[in-house]
Amino acid sequence: MEKLDTNKRLLLALVLSFLVLMLYGYLFPPQNKKNINENNKTVTTTQNKAAPAPVTATKQEETKVAKAPVSSETTKTIATIETNNYKATIDSLGRIHSLVLKESKYKDENGKPLDLINKKLIKPLELRFKDVALNAKAFKNDYIASTKAVDASNNPASLTLTQKLDNITVTKTITFYPQGNYDITVKVSDASKEFFLTPGFRPTVDKTMYMVVRGVVVRDDKGVLTTLEKGDAKSILTFPNTTITAGVDRYYATLFYKKEGIFSTTVAACGSECIGYEEEPIAFVHAKGELNLQGYTGAKEWKLFESLDPKLTDVIEFGWFTFLAKPFFKVMLAIYDFVGNWGWTIVLFTILVKLVLFPLSYKGLMSMQKLKDLAPKMKELREKYKDDPAKMNQQMMALYKKHGANPMGGCLPMLLQIPIFFALYRVLLNADELQGAPWILWIQDLSAPDPYFVLPVLMGLTMYIQQKITPNTMTDPMQQKIFMWLPAIMTIFFINFPAGLVLYWLVNNILTIAQQLYINKAYERYKEQHKAKERKSKNKKG
């Protein structure tokens, strides 16, 4: 049985790796994964010995967050906030009880405006005391709002919430900004009382089975990111040098951050307070006396985060290939600013990537063409020297050198495609900007699957055409069947994928077909020139 040639093995490995990754993402949503990203390099905490690890509390009573003593799903509204981005309400326990996004693309499964706050889970700005008795009292006494309506649509506007607990006064002063962010100052009149303030449980509006991060992201003052998902917070973890602590899902986040300075974050499993999410982490900021933070609850929009504080873009999770995904997305943003359409942005970016890689692809594919023509001679050498591998390799190398063929020539472009594809996959899967973004005709949401399956079918068809015109040396029937069925398998897998991702793959296939046709013609010219040189050489000798 003839071995599968190097380039085909690489292609098969790429496709099968992709299929396994996607299937795993559907059947086994990610859990028990803790990643640290330092200087845009993602490694596990056990591998990164230089990275400061979270502190596991040795005396849990020192950092343990007291539970809410009573259920607090139903509370009355004491203030309403209006900004350009959302409408929010503050409840009688001084928490953000609802936050409805105003932009038309943000809809729930019923087509209603999207509320990011799950009423059954821990809400943003909830304050708890270490002192159990004081904590119980805090959940029985209402806050009083300085005003019932806050309008921050055009200018910053402040709200003061006050709670009286016998001889202790709690004051939350919140300044809301038109962009949707806020500043918060918490003061407890007795500075000896330790308290915890939470940005809230992560948004739970994304129900997709894609392999995306859902949990808590903590960033320290060295730029190290720690990601905690379901099952990771088995003990109480303390991060003393925090600059960002965020509860995140695919497109949304609720977070605290500091533009300057640090704060202490405590992360623990949510437990019985979060029915259905018991093993998921929840973050609290640990303080005494007074606490000053910046906060945000909403969509993870790159440009908004950059304008508020550039380090917030670290909350937008791009996975293993973040070092490529971030610059890719910045280039795509620049293209979008020029064309104003995310579909055409994907098309133009794919063309740009293809042009950058073309010199390498040209050399590699020309080498593949030469190898195809040399296949019969290579087979003869294998048979002639099958009992002498060293001699066979020597003769093979001489054959390659004589005809200017490189057996590894087509590998590099394909190897480069692997990180590029996975980086773009993460970008197109996680970028909030693609939500509700139309392209043309029936494609009105690039973050959703093609409703008529046109793009996946075209993608499979172009993949089939690409295979037909690409040279290969396969003679084994089983190998041929595997590659024959790959376009159909990929089509089935891509049916439920975001249209933006399928569009990228489709455009890449079309460009690869055009590139292959060009190289096929170029190779025919090369062969004619080579034959002419050989005839000329023979004539001189004759």
C-alpha positions in Angstrom: 0.0 0.0 0.0 1.5 3.3 -1.0 1.9 5.8 1.8 -0.1 9.0 1.8 2.1 11.8 0.6 3.3 14.5 3.1 1.0 17.3 2.0 -2.1 15.1 2.0 -1.2 13.9 5.5 -1.0 17.4 6.6 -4.3 18.3 5.0 -5.9 15.3 6.5 -4.5 16.1 10.0 -5.8 19.6 9.7 -9.3 18.6 8.7 -9.6 15.8 11.2 -8.2 18.0 14.0 -10.8 20.5 13.1 -13.6 17.9 13.1 -12.5 16.4 16.4 -12.2 19.9 18.0 -15.7 20.9 16.8 -17.3 17.6 17.8 -15.7 17.7 21.2 -16.9 21.3 21.6 -20.5 20.2 20.9 -20.5 17.0 23.1 -18.3 18.1 25.9 -18.5 21.9 26.7 -15.2 23.0 28.2 -14.6 22.6 31.9 -11.9 22.2 34.5 -9.5 24.3 32.4 -7.4 27.0 33.9 -5.3 29.1 31.5 -2.9 31.9 32.0 -2.1 34.3 29.2 1.2 36.2 29.8 2.3 38.6 27.1 -0.3 37.0 24.7 1.1 33.5 25.2 -1.4 31.0 26.6 -0.2 28.2 28.8 -1.5 26.2 31.7 -0.8 27.4 35.2 1.3 24.3 35.9 3.6 25.1 33.0 4.1 28.8 33.7 6.2 28.6 36.8 7.1 32.3 36.6 3.4 33.4 36.6 2.1 34.4 40.0 -0.4 31.8 41.0 -3.6 32.5 42.9 -3.4 32.2 46.7 -5.4 29.4 48.1 -6.8 30.5 51.4 -5.2 28.5 54.2 -7.5 29.9 56.8 -10.8 30.1 55.0 -12.5 32.1 57.7 -10.3 35.0 56.7 -11.5 35.3 53.1 -14.7 33.2 53.0 -17.6 35.1 51.5 -20.7 34.9 53.6 -23.8 33.6 51.9 -26.9 35.6 51.3 -29.0 34.6 54.3 -32.4 34.8 52.5 -33.6 34.5 48.9 -33.7 37.9 47.2 -35.2 37.2 43.8 -38.1 39.6 44.3 -37.0 43.0 45.5 -38.5 46.4 44.7 -36.9 48.9 42.3 -35.6 52.1 44.0 -33.8 53.7 41.0 -33.7 53.6 37.2 -30.7 54.4 35.0 -30.8 55.4 31.4 -27.7 55.6 29.2 -27.2 55.4 25.4 -26.4 51.7 25.7 -28.9 50.3 28.2 -31.7 50.8 30.7 -31.0 49.5 34.2 -32.7 49.2 37.5 -31.3 49.3 41.1 -33.2 47.2 43.7 -33.7 47.7 47.4 -30.5 45.7 48.2 -28.4 48.2 46.2 -27.8 45.8 43.3 -28.2 46.1 39.5 -31.4 44.1 39.2 -31.9 44.4 35.5 -29.9 45.7 32.6 -31.6 45.8 29.2 -29.4 46.5 26.2 -31.0 49.0 23.8 -29.3 48.2 20.5 -31.7 46.4 18.2 -29.3 43.4 17.6 -29.5 42.3 21.2 -32.6 40.1 21.5 -33.5 37.1 23.7 -34.9 33.8 22.3 -38.3 35.4 22.2 -37.2 38.4 20.2 -37.5 40.8 23.2 -34.8 43.3 24.3 -32.0 41.4 26.0 -31.7 41.6 29.8 -28.2 40.5 30.9 -29.1 39.9 34.6 -30.4 36.5 35.6 -32.8 37.2 38.4 -32.2 33.9 40.1 -28.4 34.4 40.4 -26.0 36.8 42.3 -26.4 40.3 40.9 -23.8 43.0 40.3 -23.0 45.4 43.2 -24.3 43.0 45.8 -22.4 43.7 49.1 -21.8 41.1 51.8 -20.0 41.3 55.2 -17.6 38.8 56.7 -19.5 39.2 60.0 -22.4 36.7 59.6 -24.7 38.6 62.0 -24.1 41.9 60.2 -24.5 40.2 56.8 -27.9 38.8 57.8 -28.9 42.3 58.9 -27.7 43.8 55.7 -30.0 41.6 53.7 -33.0 42.7 55.8 -32.5 46.5 55.5 -33.3 48.4 52.3 -31.0 51.0 50.7 -32.3 54.5 50.1 -31.6 56.1 46.8 -30.7 59.8 46.4 -32.9 59.9 43.3 -35.3 57.6 41.5 -34.2 58.4 38.0 -30.7 58.8 36.6 -30.2 60.0 33.0 -26.6 59.5 31.8 -27.4 59.5 28.1 -25.3 62.6 27.3 -23.3 63.4 30.5 -22.1 61.5 33.6 -24.7 61.3 36.3 -24.4 60.1 39.9 -26.6 58.0 42.3 -26.0 57.6 46.0 -27.4 54.5 47.8 -27.4 54.5 51.6 -28.1 51.7 54.1 -28.4 52.0 57.8 -27.3 49.1 60.0 -27.7 50.3 63.6 -24.5 52.2 64.2 -23.0 51.4 60.8 -23.7 53.2 57.6 -23.0 51.8 54.1 -22.8 54.2 51.2 -22.5 53.3 47.5 -21.8 56.2 45.2 -22.2 55.3 41.5 -21.3 57.6 38.6 -22.8 56.3 35.3 -21.3 57.4 32.0 -22.9 57.6 28.5 -20.7 54.8 27.2 -22.3 52.4 29.6 -19.5 52.1 32.2 -19.6 53.4 35.8 -17.4 54.3 38.7 -18.3 53.0 42.2 -17.2 54.0 45.6 -18.3 52.0 48.6 -17.8 53.3 52.1 -18.5 51.5 55.4 -18.5 53.8 58.4 -16.8 51.2 60.6 -13.5 50.6 58.9 -12.8 47.4 60.8 -15.7 45.6 59.0 -14.5 43.5 56.1 -16.9 43.3 53.1 -17.1 41.8 49.7 -18.5 43.4 46.5 -19.3 41.4 43.4 -19.5 42.3 39.7 -22.2 39.6 39.6 -22.5 36.1 38.3 -21.6 35.9 34.6 -24.2 36.6 32.0 -26.1 33.4 31.1 -27.9 34.5 27.9 -25.6 32.5 25.5 -26.9 28.9 25.2 -24.8 27.8 22.2 -22.7 24.6 22.4 -19.6 26.3 20.9 -16.3 25.9 22.6 -16.2 29.4 24.3 -15.2 30.5 27.8 -17.9 30.9 30.4 -16.8 31.7 33.9 -14.5 34.2 35.6 -11.4 36.0 34.1 -8.9 37.6 36.5 -6.1 39.9 35.3 -3.3 40.9 37.6 -0.9 43.9 37.5 1.6 41.9 35.4 -0.9 41.3 32.6 -1.3 37.6 33.6 -4.8 36.3 32.9 -6.4 33.4 34.9 -9.5 31.8 33.5 -11.7 29.8 35.8 -14.6 27.8 34.5 -17.0 25.2 35.8 -15.3 23.0 38.4 -12.2 25.1 38.7 -13.0 26.9 41.9 -12.9 23.8 44.2 -11.3 25.8 46.9 -11.4 29.5 47.8 -8.9 31.4 45.6 -7.5 34.8 46.4 -5.9 37.1 43.8 -4.2 39.9 45.7 -3.0 42.0 42.7 -6.0 42.2 40.5 -6.6 44.9 37.8 -9.7 43.2 36.2 -12.2 40.7 37.5 -14.9 39.7 35.2 -17.7 37.2 34.8 -17.9 36.3 31.1 -19.7 34.3 28.5 -19.4 34.3 24.7 -20.4 37.9 24.0 -21.0 39.6 27.4 -19.3 40.5 30.6 -20.0 42.0 34.0 -16.7 43.3 35.5 -14.8 45.5 37.8 -11.5 47.1 36.9 -9.0 49.8 38.0 -7.3 52.1 35.5 -4.6 52.6 38.1 -3.8 50.5 41.2 -4.8 47.0 42.2 -7.5 45.3 44.3 -8.0 41.9 45.9 -10.3 39.3 44.3 -11.7 36.2 46.0 -13.1 33.5 43.7 -15.2 30.5 44.9 -17.8 28.1 43.6 -21.2 29.6 43.6 -22.7 26.7 45.4 -26.3 26.3 46.5 -27.0 30.0 45.8 -26.8 29.3 42.1 -29.2 26.5 41.2 -28.1 24.9 38.0 -24.7 26.7 38.1 -23.5 25.4 41.5 -20.0 24.4 40.3 -19.4 27.7 38.4 -17.1 30.4 39.9 -18.2 33.7 41.3 -15.9 36.6 42.0 -16.0 39.1 44.9 -13.7 42.0 45.6 -12.4 41.9 49.2 -12.0 45.2 51.1 -12.3 47.2 54.3 -13.5 50.7 55.0 -13.5 52.1 51.5 -13.4 50.7 48.0 -13.0 52.5 44.6 -13.5 50.7 41.3 -14.6 51.1 37.8 -17.3 48.8 36.4 -19.1 47.7 33.3 -21.9 45.3 32.4 -22.7 44.7 28.7 -21.3 43.5 25.4 -17.6 42.8 24.9 -17.1 45.4 22.3 -13.4 45.9 21.3 -13.5 49.6 20.5 -15.5 50.4 23.6 -13.1 48.5 25.8 -10.1 50.2 24.1 -11.6 53.6 24.8 -12.4 52.8 28.4 -9.1 51.1 29.2 -7.0 49.1 26.6 -6.3 46.3 29.0 -10.1 45.5 29.0 -9.6 43.9 25.6 -7.9 41.0 27.4 -11.4 40.0 28.6 -12.3 39.2 24.9 -11.2 35.6 24.8 -9.5 34.4 21.6 -8.1 31.1 22.9 -4.8 29.4 22.2 -3.9 31.6 19.2 -4.5 35.0 20.9 -1.1 36.1 19.7 -2.4 35.9 16.2 -6.1 36.6 16.8 -5.7 40.0 18.3 -3.6 41.5 15.5 -6.0 39.8 13.0 -9.0 41.4 14.6 -7.3 44.8 14.6 -6.7 44.5 10.9 -10.3 43.5 10.4 -11.5 46.5 12.4 -9.4 48.8 10.2 -11.0 47.1 7.0 -14.5 47.4 8.5 -13.9 51.1 9.1 -13.2 51.5 5.4 -16.0 49.2 3.9 -18.6 49.4 6.7 -19.8 45.8 6.2 -18.5 42.8 8.2 -19.2 40.3 5.4 -17.0 42.2 2.9 -14.5 42.7 5.7 -14.2 38.9 6.0 -13.9 38.6 2.2 -11.2 41.3 2.0 -9.3 40.0 5.0 -9.2 36.5 3.5 -7.9 37.9 0.2 -5.2 39.8 2.1 -4.1 36.6 3.9 -4.0 34.7 0.7 -1.9 37.4 -1.0 0.6 37.5 1.9 1.0 33.7 1.7 1.0 33.5 -2.1 4.8 33.5 -2.6 5.2 30.5 -0.2 2.1 28.8 -1.7 3.4 29.3 -5.2 6.7 27.5 -4.4 5.0 24.8 -2.5 2.3 24.0 -5.1 4.8 24.1 -8.0 6.9 21.6 -6.0 3.7 19.4 -5.6 3.2 19.5 -9.4 6.8 18.3 -9.9 6.3 15.5 -7.4 3.1 14.4 -9.2 5.1 14.1 -12.5 7.9 12.3 -10.7 5.5 9.8 -9.0 6.1 6.9 -11.5 9.9 7.3 -11.2 9.6 7.4 -7.4 7.6 4.2 -7.5 10.2 2.5 -9.6 12.9 3.5 -7.2 10.9 2.2 -4.2 10.5 -1.1 -6.0 14.1 -1.3 -7.2 15.7 -0.5 -3.8 13.1 -1.8 -1.5 15.7 -3.9 0.3 18.2 -1.0 0.6 16.4 2.0 2.2 19.7 4.0 2.4 20.3 3.6 -1.3 16.6 4.3 -2.1 16.8 7.6 -0.1 20.0 8.6 -1.9 18.5 8.0 -5.3 15.3 9.8 -4.3 17.3 12.9 -3.2 19.2 12.9 -6.4 15.9 12.7 -8.4 14.5 15.6 -6.4 17.6 17.7 -7.0 17.7 17.0 -10.7 14.1 18.2 -11.2 14.1 20.9 -8.6 11.4 19.3 -6.5 11.2 19.6 -2.7 9.1 16.9 -1.0 8.5 19.3 1.9 7.8 22.3 -0.3 4.0 22.2 0.1 4.1 21.7 3.9 5.0 25.2 5.1 2.0 27.0 3.5 -0.3 24.3 4.9 1.3 24.5 8.4 0.9 28.3 8.3 -2.8 27.8 7.5 -3.4 25.9 10.7 -2.8 28.6 13.3 -4.3 31.2 10.9 -7.5 29.2 10.6 -7.9 28.6 14.3 -7.1 32.2 15.2 -9.8 33.4 12.7 -12.2 30.7 14.0 -11.9 32.2 17.5 -12.2 35.8 16.3 -15.3 35.1 14.2 -16.8 33.0 17.0 -16.3 35.5 19.8 -16.4 38.9 18.2 -19.6 40.7 19.4 -19.3 43.0 16.4 -20.6 40.2 14.2 -23.8 39.8 16.2 -26.7 41.0 14.0 -24.1 42.1 11.3 -25.6 41.6 7.8 -23.7 40.8 4.7 -25.9 40.6 1.5 -29.3 39.2 0.6 -30.4 36.5 3.0 -27.4 36.7 5.3 -28.6 39.2 7.9 -26.6 37.9 10.9 -23.0 36.7 10.4 -23.0 35.3 14.0 -25.9 32.9 13.2 -26.0 29.9 10.8 -27.0 30.5 7.2 -30.8 30.0 7.4 -31.0 28.4 3.9 -27.6 26.5 4.1 -26.4 28.1 0.9 -22.9 29.0 2.2 -22.2 25.5 3.7 -23.3 23.8 0.5 -21.1 26.2 -1.7 -18.2 25.6 0.8 -18.5 21.9 0.3 -18.8 22.2 -3.5 -15.7 24.4 -3.7 -13.8 22.1 -1.5 -14.6 19.2 -3.9 -13.5 21.3 -6.9 -10.3 22.2 -5.1 -9.6 18.5 -4.5 -10.2 17.7 -8.2 -7.7 20.2 -9.5 -5.0 19.8 -6.9 -2.3 17.3 -7.8 -1.8 14.3 -5.6 0.0 11.0 -5.8 -2.6 8.8 -4.1 -3.2 5.4 -5.6 -4.7 3.6 -2.6 -8.6 3.3 -2.9 -9.2 3.8 0.8 -7.2 7.0 0.8 -9.1 8.3 -2.2 -12.5 7.5 -0.5 -11.5 9.4 2.6 -10.7 12.5 0.6 -13.7 12.1 -1.6 -16.0 12.2 1.4 -14.3 15.1 3.3 -16.2 17.9 1.5 -19.5 16.2 2.4 -18.4 15.8 6.0 -17.3 19.4 6.3 -20.5 20.6 4.8 -22.5 18.8 7.4 -20.4 20.2 10.2 -20.6 23.7 8.9 -24.4 23.8 8.5 -24.8 25.0 12.1 -21.7 27.2 12.2 -21.8 31.0 12.2 -22.2 32.3 8.6 -19.2 34.6 9.1 -16.9 31.6 9.7 -18.4 29.6 6.7 -18.0 32.7 4.5 -14.2 32.8 5.4 -13.8 29.1 4.5 -15.8 29.5 1.3 -13.8 32.6 0.1 -10.6 30.8 1.0 -11.6 27.8 -1.1 -12.5 30.0 -4.1 -9.1 31.8 -3.9 -7.3 28.5 -3.5 -9.1 27.2 -6.7 -8.0 30.4 -8.6 -4.5 30.0 -7.2 -4.3 26.4 -8.2 -5.6 27.1 -11.8 -2.9 29.8 -12.1 -0.2 27.5 -10.9 -1.4 24.7 -13.2 -1.0 27.0 -16.1 2.4 28.3 -14.8 3.6 24.7 -14.4 2.6 23.9 -18.0 4.7 26.8 -19.2 7.5 25.6 -17.0 7.4 22.1 -18.5 7.4 23.5 -22.0 10.4 25.7 -21.2 12.1 22.7 -19.5 11.5 20.5 -22.6 12.8 23.3 -24.9 16.0 23.5 -22.8 16.5 19.7 -23.0 16.0 19.7 -26.7 18.5 22.6 -27.1 21.0 20.7 -24.9 20.6 17.5 -27.0 21.1 19.5 -30.2 24.3 21.0 -28.9 25.6 17.6 -27.9 24.5 16.1 -31.3 
